[in-house]
Amino acid sequence: MILLDPRPQPSRALALLSPVIAIVLTLVAGGILMAAMGKDPVEALSIYFFQPFKEFWLWLTLPPGEAEMWLYTPSEVVVKAIPLALIGAGLAVCFRANVWNIGAAGQYTLGAITGGWIALSAPDGASGIWLVPYLAAGALGGMAWAAIPALLRVRFNANEILVSLMLTYVAAQLLDWLVRGPFKDPAGFGFPESKEFQDGFIMPVLVGGTRLHLGAVLAIVAAVALWLMMTRTMKGFQVRVIGAAPRAGAFAGFSQDRTIWFALLLSGGLAGLAGAVEVSATVQQLQPQISAEYGFVAIIVAFLGRLNPIGALFGALILAVSYIGGENAQIMLKLPKAVTGIFQGMLLFFLLACDTLIHYRIRLAAPGRA
């Protein structure tokens, strides 16, 4: 029988290094996977993980005139990281509260829907000032969707993991119905998509010739604000206490129900904001597929960032590299798109395994003996 005994004093150094260890183990396992698929492991991993960094380094070292040719890949990594960072920062706070919001993908989708409703309902010629209510509607849509598992958890002690996860599929079906019905573009030749958003609802581009947009600033501001909240305010202290020791928090007068509401609404609002930002910046219309899988990948981002909003920024960049590397591998190695998901899953597995072994010691015991 295999038992896990808590370690008296888990190593803080290993806790900080566990993301690096998990990445190294993912590379090793990925090399074995590539060899099993008949690919050269060194070449495959180089294309998958190191090519984006190589091109970023070239961009840094080239003269300004020549560097413009290399802007695409570095900026695309950041573009991929923006929704992951927004969602991951919210989930980091939520998980620190010991509230497990697994339905960020659904909240992301609702944010895109509510923001899209504002964009499609606006009068012709709407100016850029409309971008503010558009983004606010996206955040409110995500909060409203997250309020459902919050209410059911607080009122009926329902499992927020199952409720939030199942609502993800409801949100996907709602989006599919809307783009085939009320939101369908009459001039869209029968395709299930809405009209393209007006210019006033498109995220401003920060660097000409790229898709790097204002969402990058929003992601950084959100991460810093949440970090300050968690480390410098009484609310952050309440979240950490309730998450670590609910009974101690109750003795201190902290409300667990209010913390559940706060954590779910905060993470849902940021997921909804990410949905509105992503649709505005890259898709610029509502479609059945709007990259809602970011909501699931952001779970890895939160853990990779050590449940720290600032750490989520770096975790988002690493996972964004996996997306860009996956696209490179599809083109250069003819690998299926599903390989990206496999690498992301392996990273989460190794990360959780490292954390488990840091906090627990494996002990073998005879059957029937503890």
Residue frames relative to the residue before (quaternion, step in Angstrom):
aa qw qx qy qz dx dy dz
M 1.0000 0.0000 0.0000 0.0000 0.00 0.00 0.00
I 0.2725 -0.7576 0.5747 0.1466 3.57 -0.96 0.90
L 0.0507 -0.7992 0.5987 -0.0159 3.57 -0.75 1.10
L 0.2746 -0.7314 0.6020 0.1652 3.52 -1.27 0.54
D 0.1110 -0.7944 0.5964 0.0292 3.56 -0.62 1.17
P 0.4796 -0.6705 0.4733 0.3104 3.62 -0.83 0.91
R 0.4067 -0.6873 0.5446 0.2563 3.55 -1.04 0.80
P 0.5471 -0.6348 0.4267 0.3401 3.63 -0.94 0.80
Q 0.8051 0.0137 0.0364 0.5918 3.57 0.95 -0.88
P 0.2374 -0.7885 0.5489 0.1435 3.64 -0.08 1.24
S 0.5085 -0.6662 0.4630 0.2887 3.56 -1.05 0.80
R 0.3710 -0.7325 0.5286 0.2153 3.57 -0.73 1.07
A 0.6114 0.5560 -0.3490 0.4419 3.58 1.07 -0.71
L 0.6805 0.4672 -0.2900 0.4842 3.58 0.91 -0.89
A 0.6008 0.5597 -0.3618 0.4415 3.59 1.08 -0.65
L 0.6808 0.4671 -0.2846 0.4871 3.57 1.05 -0.77
L 0.7091 0.4622 -0.2529 0.4685 3.57 1.09 -0.74
S 0.4808 0.7122 -0.4312 0.2752 3.61 1.16 -0.37
P 0.6176 0.5202 -0.3831 0.4486 3.69 0.95 -0.56
V 0.6466 0.5075 -0.3249 0.4677 3.59 1.02 -0.80
I 0.6412 0.5156 -0.3211 0.4690 3.58 0.97 -0.86
A 0.6537 0.5181 -0.3129 0.4543 3.58 0.96 -0.87
I 0.6403 0.5163 -0.3286 0.4642 3.60 1.01 -0.78
V 0.6489 0.5120 -0.3193 0.4636 3.59 0.95 -0.88
L 0.6640 0.4930 -0.3064 0.4714 3.60 0.92 -0.88
T 0.6193 0.5339 -0.3410 0.4639 3.59 1.08 -0.68
L 0.6369 0.5197 -0.3258 0.4671 3.58 1.01 -0.78
V 0.6539 0.5056 -0.3170 0.4651 3.58 0.95 -0.86
A 0.6850 0.4696 -0.2858 0.4781 3.57 0.85 -0.96
G 0.6306 0.5338 -0.3321 0.4552 3.57 1.07 -0.71
G 0.6285 0.5280 -0.3365 0.4615 3.58 1.04 -0.73
I 0.6377 0.5120 -0.3219 0.4771 3.58 1.02 -0.79
L 0.6420 0.5226 -0.3207 0.4603 3.57 1.00 -0.85
M 0.6624 0.5045 -0.3107 0.4584 3.59 0.91 -0.88
A 0.6375 0.5163 -0.3302 0.4668 3.58 1.00 -0.78
A 0.6492 0.5147 -0.3156 0.4627 3.58 1.02 -0.78
M 0.6853 0.4564 -0.2744 0.4968 3.59 1.19 -0.54
G 0.5742 -0.6341 0.3611 0.3713 3.57 1.28 0.17
K 0.5557 0.5879 -0.4007 0.4303 3.60 1.22 0.43
D 0.5487 -0.5751 0.4849 0.3647 3.53 -1.25 0.47
P 0.4229 -0.7424 0.4472 0.2645 3.65 -0.44 1.13
V 0.6600 0.5139 -0.3186 0.4458 3.59 0.90 -0.89
E 0.6773 0.4829 -0.2908 0.4727 3.57 0.88 -0.95
A 0.6689 0.5165 -0.3066 0.4380 3.57 0.89 -0.93
L 0.6921 0.4618 -0.2849 0.4760 3.59 0.86 -0.92
S 0.6016 0.5538 -0.3554 0.4530 3.57 1.09 -0.63
I 0.6782 0.4736 -0.2844 0.4847 3.56 0.92 -0.92
Y 0.7052 0.4978 -0.2712 0.4258 3.53 0.90 -0.97
F 0.8395 0.2439 -0.0905 0.4770 3.58 0.70 -1.06
F 0.7782 0.3902 -0.1931 0.4527 3.58 0.97 -0.80
Q 0.5297 0.6469 -0.4114 0.3628 3.61 1.17 -0.44
P 0.6638 0.4889 -0.3398 0.4527 3.66 0.82 -0.82
F 0.6597 0.4916 -0.3161 0.4724 3.62 1.00 -0.78
K 0.6171 0.5486 -0.3429 0.4480 3.58 1.04 -0.77
E 0.6849 0.4709 -0.2880 0.4755 3.56 0.90 -0.91
F 0.6138 0.5344 -0.3494 0.4643 3.59 1.11 -0.65
W 0.6443 0.5142 -0.3200 0.4670 3.59 1.01 -0.80
L 0.6330 0.5211 -0.3296 0.4681 3.57 1.00 -0.78
W 0.6318 0.5398 -0.3248 0.4517 3.54 1.02 -0.82
L 0.6682 0.5054 -0.3015 0.4552 3.59 1.02 -0.81
T 0.7474 0.4379 -0.2237 0.4467 3.59 0.98 -0.82
L 0.6035 0.5767 -0.3710 0.4069 3.61 1.14 -0.40
P 0.5823 -0.5527 0.4475 0.3940 3.61 -1.19 0.43
P 0.6873 -0.5185 0.3094 0.4038 3.62 -1.13 0.60
G 0.6698 0.5131 -0.3207 0.4305 3.60 0.86 -0.84
E 0.7155 0.4240 -0.2463 0.4976 3.55 0.95 -0.91
A 0.5917 0.6054 -0.3680 0.3846 3.59 1.09 -0.62
E 0.5498 0.6290 -0.4014 0.3754 3.59 1.13 -0.54
M 0.6192 0.5539 -0.3504 0.4325 3.59 1.09 -0.64
W 0.7305 0.4282 -0.2235 0.4828 3.59 1.17 -0.59
L 0.4028 0.7450 -0.4597 0.2672 3.57 1.24 0.14
Y 0.5809 0.6487 -0.3836 0.3076 3.57 1.02 -0.75
T 0.7372 0.4358 -0.2682 0.4413 3.59 0.60 -1.08
P 0.6641 0.4811 -0.3432 0.4580 3.69 0.75 -0.78
S 0.6791 0.4812 -0.3044 0.4632 3.59 0.90 -0.83
E 0.6392 0.5317 -0.3348 0.4435 3.60 1.03 -0.69
V 0.5847 0.5522 -0.3700 0.4651 3.58 1.12 -0.60
V 0.6741 0.4815 -0.2945 0.4765 3.58 0.92 -0.90
V 0.6253 0.5396 -0.3396 0.4501 3.61 0.98 -0.82
K 0.6610 0.4889 -0.3018 0.4827 3.59 0.97 -0.83
A 0.6809 0.5167 -0.2886 0.4314 3.57 1.06 -0.76
I 0.5456 0.6655 -0.4016 0.3134 3.62 1.07 -0.61
P 0.7216 0.4005 -0.2890 0.4852 3.67 0.61 -0.91
L 0.6143 0.5452 -0.3524 0.4485 3.60 1.06 -0.67
A 0.6653 0.5014 -0.3067 0.4604 3.59 0.97 -0.83
L 0.6498 0.5169 -0.3230 0.4542 3.60 0.93 -0.84
I 0.7034 0.4432 -0.2703 0.4856 3.56 0.82 -0.98
G 0.6634 0.5324 -0.3091 0.4253 3.57 0.90 -0.92
A 0.6314 0.5277 -0.3401 0.4552 3.61 1.00 -0.74
G 0.6662 0.4920 -0.3021 0.4721 3.59 0.97 -0.83
L 0.6657 0.4950 -0.3047 0.4680 3.56 0.96 -0.83
A 0.5857 0.5774 -0.3753 0.4275 3.60 1.07 -0.64
V 0.6682 0.4732 -0.2905 0.4951 3.58 0.95 -0.87
C 0.6468 0.5356 -0.3141 0.4429 3.57 0.94 -0.91
F 0.6956 0.4614 -0.2791 0.4747 3.58 0.85 -0.92
R 0.5994 0.5499 -0.3677 0.4507 3.62 1.09 -0.59
A 0.6633 0.4830 -0.2891 0.4932 3.56 1.19 -0.56
N 0.4303 -0.7058 0.4424 0.3479 3.57 1.34 0.01
V 0.4893 0.5821 -0.4582 0.4602 3.55 1.11 0.87
W 0.2049 -0.8434 0.4933 0.0588 3.55 -0.50 1.23
N 0.0550 -0.8014 0.5940 -0.0438 3.51 0.01 1.40
I 0.0279 -0.8141 0.5794 -0.0285 3.58 -0.28 1.28
G 0.6454 0.5554 -0.3077 0.4247 3.59 1.27 -0.03
A 0.2185 0.8048 -0.5273 0.1626 3.59 1.08 0.61
A 0.5764 0.5836 -0.3841 0.4239 3.61 1.13 -0.54
G 0.6615 0.4921 -0.3073 0.4753 3.58 1.02 -0.76
Q 0.6522 0.5007 -0.3092 0.4778 3.57 1.02 -0.79
Y 0.5836 0.5546 -0.3424 0.4844 3.57 1.16 -0.65
T 0.6769 0.4924 -0.2896 0.4642 3.58 0.90 -0.94
L 0.6600 0.4954 -0.3156 0.4684 3.60 0.96 -0.83
G 0.6133 0.5391 -0.3529 0.4569 3.58 1.07 -0.64
A 0.6419 0.5060 -0.3167 0.4812 3.55 1.03 -0.79
I 0.6564 0.5206 -0.3136 0.4470 3.59 0.98 -0.85
T 0.7148 0.4452 -0.2756 0.4637 3.60 0.75 -1.00
G 0.6335 0.4990 -0.3350 0.4873 3.57 1.04 -0.69
G 0.6487 0.5223 -0.3126 0.4569 3.56 0.99 -0.84
W 0.6036 0.5566 -0.3554 0.4467 3.58 1.06 -0.69
I 0.6390 0.5051 -0.3213 0.4830 3.60 1.01 -0.81
A 0.6780 0.5048 -0.2996 0.4425 3.58 0.87 -0.95
L 0.7184 0.4463 -0.2592 0.4664 3.58 0.94 -0.85
S 0.6792 0.4827 -0.2881 0.4719 3.59 1.21 -0.42
A 0.5330 0.6545 -0.4039 0.3526 3.59 1.20 -0.34
P 0.5519 -0.6088 0.4456 0.3553 3.60 -1.12 0.56
D 0.6271 -0.5320 0.4040 0.4007 3.56 -1.20 0.45
G 0.7954 0.2832 -0.2257 0.4860 3.54 -1.07 0.79
A 0.2825 0.7762 -0.5205 0.2163 3.60 1.19 0.40
S 0.3912 -0.7415 0.5010 0.2146 3.57 -0.90 0.96
G 0.7327 -0.4530 0.3015 0.4086 3.51 -1.35 0.13
I 0.5343 0.6300 -0.4139 0.3826 3.61 1.18 -0.39
W 0.5747 0.5968 -0.3704 0.4200 3.59 1.21 -0.44
L 0.5180 0.6460 -0.4185 0.3731 3.58 1.20 -0.31
V 0.6075 0.5712 -0.3544 0.4232 3.60 1.11 -0.62
P 0.7092 0.4035 -0.2896 0.5003 3.66 0.72 -0.86
Y 0.5675 0.5841 -0.3823 0.4366 3.59 1.16 -0.52
L 0.7032 0.4458 -0.2676 0.4850 3.59 0.82 -0.98
A 0.6259 0.5322 -0.3388 0.4585 3.59 1.03 -0.74
A 0.6433 0.5125 -0.3233 0.4681 3.58 1.01 -0.79
G 0.6251 0.5380 -0.3402 0.4518 3.57 1.02 -0.73
A 0.6679 0.4889 -0.2996 0.4746 3.57 0.92 -0.90
L 0.6654 0.4997 -0.3085 0.4608 3.60 0.94 -0.83
G 0.6182 0.5427 -0.3443 0.4524 3.58 1.07 -0.68
G 0.6599 0.4935 -0.3016 0.4797 3.56 0.98 -0.84
M 0.6447 0.5180 -0.3203 0.4620 3.58 1.02 -0.78
A 0.6473 0.5238 -0.3245 0.4487 3.58 0.96 -0.83
W 0.6659 0.4887 -0.3055 0.4738 3.58 1.00 -0.81
A 0.6664 0.4837 -0.3017 0.4806 3.59 1.06 -0.71
A 0.5720 0.6033 -0.3815 0.4042 3.60 1.18 -0.45
I 0.5803 0.5956 -0.3828 0.4025 3.60 1.13 -0.52
P 0.7076 0.4032 -0.2896 0.5029 3.66 0.73 -0.86
A 0.5930 0.5601 -0.3766 0.4392 3.62 1.11 -0.57
L 0.6685 0.4967 -0.2965 0.4674 3.59 0.89 -0.93
L 0.6921 0.4775 -0.2862 0.4595 3.57 0.86 -0.94
R 0.6311 0.5190 -0.3397 0.4659 3.61 1.07 -0.66
V 0.7195 0.4544 -0.2595 0.4566 3.58 0.82 -1.01
R 0.7406 0.4344 -0.2316 0.4574 3.57 0.90 -0.94
F 0.8303 0.1858 -0.0568 0.5224 3.59 0.87 -0.95
N 0.4259 -0.7210 0.4438 0.3192 3.60 1.31 0.11
A 0.2489 0.7705 -0.5374 0.2357 3.57 1.09 0.78
N 0.5355 -0.6296 0.4635 0.3193 3.56 -1.16 0.66
E 0.3620 -0.7681 0.4865 0.2059 3.59 -0.48 1.20
I 0.5509 0.6009 -0.4042 0.4150 3.59 1.16 -0.45
L 0.7195 0.4433 -0.2521 0.4714 3.57 0.76 -1.06
V 0.6698 0.5106 -0.3153 0.4373 3.58 0.87 -0.94
S 0.6966 0.4639 -0.2907 0.4637 3.59 0.78 -0.97
L 0.6439 0.5224 -0.3296 0.4514 3.60 1.02 -0.75
M 0.6798 0.4849 -0.3027 0.4595 3.60 0.86 -0.88
L 0.6281 0.5421 -0.3403 0.4425 3.58 1.06 -0.67
T 0.5187 0.6309 -0.4108 0.4052 3.59 1.23 -0.37
Y 0.7015 0.4557 -0.2684 0.4777 3.57 0.92 -0.89
V 0.5868 0.5444 -0.3677 0.4734 3.58 1.15 -0.54
A 0.6550 0.5127 -0.3105 0.4602 3.58 0.95 -0.88
A 0.6439 0.5216 -0.3266 0.4546 3.60 0.97 -0.81
Q 0.6711 0.4836 -0.2976 0.4766 3.58 0.97 -0.82
L 0.6161 0.5373 -0.3457 0.4606 3.58 1.08 -0.69
L 0.6492 0.5031 -0.3161 0.4749 3.59 0.93 -0.85
D 0.6500 0.5214 -0.3203 0.4507 3.58 0.92 -0.89
W 0.6610 0.4987 -0.3106 0.4669 3.60 0.97 -0.83
L 0.6610 0.5257 -0.3152 0.4329 3.59 0.93 -0.87
V 0.7190 0.4346 -0.2721 0.4692 3.62 0.85 -0.88
R 0.6702 0.4383 -0.3072 0.5142 3.57 1.25 -0.16
G 0.7532 0.3387 -0.1784 0.5349 3.56 1.31 -0.21
P 0.8618 0.1444 -0.0936 0.4771 3.61 -0.49 -1.18
F 0.7565 0.3792 -0.2161 0.4871 3.62 0.97 -0.75
K 0.4321 0.7339 -0.4508 0.2674 3.61 1.23 -0.07
D 0.4536 -0.6807 0.5114 0.2633 3.54 -1.00 0.88
P 0.4034 -0.7314 0.4877 0.2538 3.64 -0.59 1.08
A 0.7323 0.3786 -0.2264 0.5187 3.57 1.15 -0.58
G 0.4661 0.7227 -0.4067 0.3083 3.57 1.20 0.42
F 0.4747 -0.7045 0.4220 0.3165 3.61 1.24 0.37
G 0.7168 -0.4815 0.2508 0.4375 3.56 1.04 0.79
F 0.5017 0.6477 -0.4446 0.3621 3.63 1.20 -0.05
P 0.4614 -0.6857 0.4826 0.2899 3.61 -1.02 0.74
E 0.4633 0.6397 -0.4835 0.3772 3.55 0.13 1.29
S 0.4803 -0.6547 0.4995 0.3020 3.54 -1.23 0.47
K 0.6556 -0.4371 0.3995 0.4686 3.53 -1.31 -0.10
E 0.5506 -0.5829 0.4674 0.3723 3.56 -1.19 0.45
F 0.5375 -0.6393 0.4465 0.3209 3.55 -1.04 0.79
Q 0.5277 -0.6033 0.4906 0.3418 3.55 -1.20 0.54
D 0.6874 -0.5048 0.3338 0.4015 3.55 -1.25 0.44
G 0.6226 0.5752 -0.3368 0.4100 3.58 1.08 -0.67
F 0.7170 0.4173 -0.2402 0.5041 3.59 1.25 -0.35
I 0.5322 0.6049 -0.4139 0.4237 3.58 1.25 0.31
M 0.4929 -0.6688 0.4674 0.3021 3.58 -0.84 0.99
P 0.4820 -0.6723 0.4715 0.3056 3.64 -0.84 0.91
V 0.3970 -0.7006 0.5463 0.2304 3.57 -1.07 0.83
L 0.3686 -0.7552 0.5078 0.1892 3.56 -0.92 0.96
V 0.7833 0.1783 -0.0770 0.5905 3.60 1.06 -0.77
G 0.4343 -0.7255 0.4740 0.2457 3.55 -0.59 1.14
G 0.7836 0.3070 -0.2467 0.4806 3.55 -1.03 0.81
T 0.7088 0.3502 -0.2534 0.5574 3.58 1.29 0.08
R 0.4952 -0.6272 0.4975 0.3374 3.55 -1.36 -0.11
L 0.3696 0.7357 -0.4905 0.2854 3.58 1.27 0.24
H 0.0510 -0.8566 0.5106 -0.0531 3.56 -0.45 1.23
L 0.7624 -0.4117 0.2771 0.4151 3.53 -1.39 0.10
G 0.5134 0.6571 -0.4155 0.3633 3.59 1.18 -0.37
A 0.5702 0.5882 -0.3852 0.4248 3.61 1.14 -0.54
V 0.6489 0.4970 -0.3118 0.4844 3.59 1.00 -0.80
L 0.6406 0.5257 -0.3268 0.4544 3.60 0.95 -0.83
A 0.6529 0.5185 -0.3173 0.4519 3.60 0.96 -0.85
I 0.6654 0.4931 -0.3064 0.4692 3.59 0.94 -0.85
V 0.6553 0.5090 -0.3118 0.4629 3.59 0.93 -0.91
A 0.6555 0.5102 -0.3166 0.4579 3.59 0.94 -0.86
A 0.6659 0.5049 -0.3112 0.4525 3.60 0.91 -0.88
V 0.6719 0.4851 -0.3032 0.4703 3.59 0.89 -0.88
A 0.6526 0.5196 -0.3185 0.4503 3.59 0.94 -0.87
L 0.6756 0.4764 -0.2990 0.4767 3.59 0.94 -0.83
W 0.6211 0.5314 -0.3458 0.4607 3.59 1.04 -0.69
L 0.6537 0.4953 -0.3090 0.4816 3.58 0.96 -0.83
M 0.6400 0.5284 -0.3235 0.4545 3.56 0.99 -0.81
M 0.7059 0.4709 -0.2696 0.4553 3.58 0.90 -0.94
T 0.7783 0.3647 -0.1811 0.4780 3.61 1.01 -0.70
R 0.7902 0.3356 -0.1566 0.4883 3.61 1.12 -0.49
T 0.7320 0.4048 -0.2431 0.4910 3.64 1.17 -0.12
M 0.6207 -0.5439 0.4159 0.3820 3.54 -1.28 0.42
K 0.6108 0.5570 -0.3624 0.4304 3.60 1.04 -0.68
G 0.6547 0.5013 -0.3130 0.4714 3.56 0.96 -0.80
F 0.6245 0.5295 -0.3326 0.4679 3.56 1.06 -0.75
Q 0.6349 0.5258 -0.3245 0.4638 3.59 1.00 -0.81
V 0.6417 0.5238 -0.3241 0.4569 3.57 0.93 -0.89
R 0.6934 0.4815 -0.2847 0.4542 3.58 0.87 -0.92
V 0.6622 0.5004 -0.3125 0.4620 3.58 0.99 -0.78
I 0.6638 0.4944 -0.3083 0.4690 3.58 0.87 -0.92
G 0.6656 0.5105 -0.3074 0.4493 3.58 0.99 -0.78
A 0.7341 0.4232 -0.2340 0.4767 3.57 0.98 -0.83
A 0.8105 -0.0114 0.0631 0.5822 3.60 0.94 -0.86
P 0.2212 -0.8263 0.5023 0.1267 3.61 0.18 1.24
R 0.6560 0.5091 -0.3284 0.4502 3.61 0.95 -0.79
A 0.6350 0.5074 -0.3316 0.4790 3.59 1.00 -0.76
G 0.6392 0.5238 -0.3241 0.4604 3.58 1.02 -0.77
A 0.6362 0.5254 -0.3262 0.4612 3.57 1.04 -0.77
F 0.6442 0.5092 -0.3199 0.4726 3.61 1.00 -0.80
A 0.6790 0.4781 -0.2856 0.4783 3.58 1.14 -0.66
G 0.5653 -0.6290 0.3686 0.3859 3.58 1.28 -0.05
F 0.4742 0.6592 -0.4502 0.3715 3.58 1.24 0.29
S 0.3568 -0.7474 0.5258 0.1940 3.57 -0.95 0.88
Q 0.3757 -0.7282 0.5292 0.2204 3.55 -0.72 1.08
D 0.6330 0.5395 -0.3409 0.4382 3.61 0.98 -0.78
R 0.6637 0.4920 -0.3104 0.4701 3.59 0.93 -0.85
T 0.6311 0.5261 -0.3351 0.4612 3.57 1.05 -0.71
I 0.6221 0.5313 -0.3374 0.4656 3.59 1.03 -0.76
W 0.6510 0.5046 -0.3120 0.4734 3.57 0.92 -0.91
F 0.6712 0.5111 -0.3025 0.4436 3.56 0.85 -0.99
A 0.6899 0.4932 -0.2938 0.4409 3.58 0.81 -0.99
L 0.7004 0.4638 -0.2828 0.4629 3.58 0.85 -0.90
L 0.6667 0.4860 -0.3194 0.4661 3.60 0.93 -0.77
L 0.6380 0.5215 -0.3318 0.4592 3.58 1.02 -0.76
S 0.7038 0.4485 -0.2780 0.4756 3.60 0.77 -0.98
G 0.6482 0.5130 -0.3220 0.4615 3.58 1.02 -0.74
G 0.6461 0.5272 -0.3212 0.4487 3.58 1.01 -0.79
L 0.6774 0.4716 -0.2970 0.4801 3.58 0.96 -0.82
A 0.6176 0.5208 -0.3495 0.4745 3.60 1.08 -0.63
G 0.6532 0.5031 -0.3114 0.4724 3.58 1.00 -0.81
L 0.6222 0.5246 -0.3326 0.4764 3.56 1.05 -0.77
A 0.6375 0.5253 -0.3277 0.4585 3.59 0.97 -0.83
G 0.6431 0.5228 -0.3260 0.4548 3.59 0.99 -0.79
A 0.6677 0.4902 -0.3019 0.4720 3.57 0.94 -0.88
V 0.6542 0.5129 -0.3148 0.4581 3.59 0.96 -0.85
E 0.6868 0.4988 -0.2972 0.4373 3.58 0.82 -0.98
V 0.6598 0.4953 -0.3143 0.4697 3.60 0.92 -0.85
S 0.6656 0.5113 -0.3026 0.4517 3.57 0.95 -0.88
A 0.7503 0.4454 -0.2253 0.4335 3.57 0.89 -0.95
T 0.8282 0.2606 -0.1029 0.4854 3.60 0.85 -0.90
V 0.7505 0.3628 -0.2171 0.5079 3.62 0.94 -0.79
Q 0.1063 -0.8549 0.4926 0.1231 3.56 1.05 -0.93
Q 0.7395 0.1525 -0.2003 0.6243 3.53 1.21 0.71
L 0.5032 -0.6291 0.4892 0.3341 3.56 -1.27 0.24
Q 0.0132 0.7728 -0.6319 0.0575 3.54 -0.97 1.01
P 0.6414 -0.5150 0.3697 0.4320 3.62 -1.17 0.27
Q 0.7576 0.2854 -0.1703 0.5618 3.61 1.09 -0.66
I 0.1021 0.8054 -0.5733 0.1105 3.58 -0.46 1.21
S 0.6053 -0.6042 0.3383 0.3926 3.59 1.10 0.79
A 0.1632 0.8171 -0.5338 0.1441 3.58 0.93 0.87
E 0.5198 0.6416 -0.4261 0.3696 3.62 1.19 -0.30
Y 0.4554 0.6671 -0.4557 0.3741 3.60 1.25 -0.18
G 0.6212 0.5735 -0.3392 0.4125 3.57 1.06 -0.73
F 0.6821 0.4479 -0.2830 0.5040 3.58 1.09 -0.65
V 0.6518 0.5144 -0.3197 0.4564 3.58 0.96 -0.84
A 0.6046 0.5760 -0.3541 0.4210 3.59 1.11 -0.63
I 0.5254 0.5972 -0.4232 0.4339 3.61 1.19 -0.29
I 0.6420 0.4968 -0.3099 0.4950 3.58 1.01 -0.84
V 0.6164 0.5573 -0.3401 0.4402 3.58 1.01 -0.83
A 0.6678 0.5116 -0.3078 0.4445 3.59 0.88 -0.95
F 0.6988 0.4521 -0.2796 0.4787 3.58 0.90 -0.88
L 0.6270 0.5322 -0.3384 0.4574 3.57 1.04 -0.74
G 0.6995 0.4418 -0.2523 0.5019 3.57 1.14 -0.65
R 0.4885 -0.6941 0.4112 0.3324 3.60 1.28 0.35
L 0.5667 -0.6195 0.3612 0.4058 3.59 1.11 0.75
N 0.4964 0.5990 -0.4386 0.4500 3.53 1.07 0.88
P 0.4916 -0.6894 0.4298 0.3135 3.65 -0.67 0.99
I 0.6416 0.4922 -0.3311 0.4862 3.61 1.03 -0.71
G 0.6379 0.5272 -0.3222 0.4597 3.58 0.99 -0.80
A 0.5945 0.5824 -0.3622 0.4197 3.57 1.13 -0.62
L 0.5764 0.5750 -0.3827 0.4367 3.60 1.14 -0.54
F 0.6973 0.4520 -0.2711 0.4858 3.57 0.90 -0.91
G 0.6209 0.5321 -0.3390 0.4652 3.58 1.05 -0.70
A 0.6348 0.5331 -0.3253 0.4550 3.58 1.05 -0.78
L 0.6447 0.5175 -0.3244 0.4596 3.59 0.99 -0.79
I 0.6474 0.5140 -0.3240 0.4601 3.60 0.98 -0.81
L 0.6887 0.4548 -0.2927 0.4829 3.60 0.89 -0.85
A 0.5958 0.5513 -0.3682 0.4534 3.60 1.11 -0.57
V 0.6073 0.5424 -0.3464 0.4658 3.57 1.09 -0.71
S 0.6316 0.5310 -0.3426 0.4492 3.60 1.03 -0.73
Y 0.6310 0.5182 -0.3368 0.4689 3.59 1.08 -0.66
I 0.6800 0.4731 -0.2908 0.4787 3.59 0.86 -0.99
G 0.6512 0.5111 -0.3148 0.4644 3.59 0.98 -0.84
G 0.6302 0.5329 -0.3339 0.4554 3.56 1.05 -0.71
E 0.6432 0.5038 -0.3220 0.4784 3.56 1.04 -0.76
N 0.6299 0.5210 -0.3323 0.4705 3.60 1.02 -0.76
A 0.6665 0.5093 -0.3019 0.4529 3.57 0.97 -0.90
Q 0.6126 0.5441 -0.3510 0.4533 3.60 1.05 -0.68
I 0.7117 0.4590 -0.2583 0.4648 3.57 0.95 -0.91
M 0.7890 0.3726 -0.1754 0.4560 3.56 0.76 -1.09
L 0.7866 0.2921 -0.1537 0.5219 3.60 1.07 -0.66
K 0.3805 -0.7457 0.4627 0.2916 3.58 1.33 -0.08
L 0.3321 0.7407 -0.5119 0.2811 3.57 1.03 0.77
P 0.5351 -0.6300 0.4422 0.3481 3.61 -1.07 0.57
K 0.6282 -0.5563 0.3948 0.3742 3.55 -1.21 0.53
A 0.5896 0.6159 -0.3611 0.3776 3.58 1.12 -0.67
V 0.5265 0.6369 -0.4172 0.3782 3.61 1.18 -0.41
T 0.5875 0.5733 -0.3721 0.4332 3.61 1.07 -0.65
G 0.6728 0.4920 -0.2903 0.4701 3.57 0.92 -0.91
I 0.6186 0.5418 -0.3443 0.4530 3.58 1.08 -0.71
F 0.6625 0.4929 -0.3105 0.4710 3.58 0.90 -0.88
Q 0.6586 0.5015 -0.3189 0.4617 3.59 0.93 -0.82
G 0.6449 0.5151 -0.3166 0.4675 3.59 1.02 -0.76
M 0.6426 0.5124 -0.3239 0.4685 3.58 0.98 -0.81
L 0.6311 0.5377 -0.3382 0.4451 3.58 0.99 -0.79
L 0.6639 0.4886 -0.3040 0.4777 3.58 0.93 -0.86
F 0.6352 0.5370 -0.3305 0.4459 3.59 0.96 -0.86
F 0.7054 0.4543 -0.2735 0.4703 3.59 0.78 -0.99
L 0.6222 0.5409 -0.3458 0.4480 3.58 1.05 -0.69
L 0.6849 0.4631 -0.2826 0.4864 3.59 0.90 -0.91
A 0.6221 0.5352 -0.3424 0.4575 3.58 1.05 -0.72
C 0.6455 0.5120 -0.3203 0.4675 3.60 0.95 -0.84
D 0.6667 0.5008 -0.3072 0.4587 3.58 0.90 -0.90
T 0.6323 0.5309 -0.3341 0.4547 3.58 1.02 -0.78
L 0.7072 0.4559 -0.2676 0.4694 3.59 0.86 -0.94
I 0.5880 0.5544 -0.3751 0.4541 3.60 1.17 -0.40
H 0.7656 0.3713 -0.1881 0.4905 3.57 1.00 -0.85
Y 0.7813 0.2402 -0.1339 0.5603 3.60 1.19 -0.40
R 0.3026 -0.7217 0.5970 0.1768 3.52 -1.27 0.58
I 0.3985 -0.7124 0.5233 0.2447 3.60 -0.90 0.92
R 0.0022 0.7877 -0.6154 0.0290 3.55 -0.95 0.94
L 0.2828 -0.7436 0.5853 0.1567 3.55 -0.95 0.94
A 0.0016 0.7932 -0.6078 0.0375 3.56 -0.91 0.97
A 0.5561 -0.6007 0.4566 0.3486 3.53 -1.15 0.61
P 0.6067 -0.5628 0.3998 0.3941 3.64 -1.06 0.67
G 0.7880 0.2891 -0.2335 0.4908 3.54 -0.93 0.97
R 0.7075 0.3855 -0.2567 0.5338 3.59 1.27 -0.13
A 0.2572 -0.7686 0.5684 0.1416 3.56 -0.97 0.86
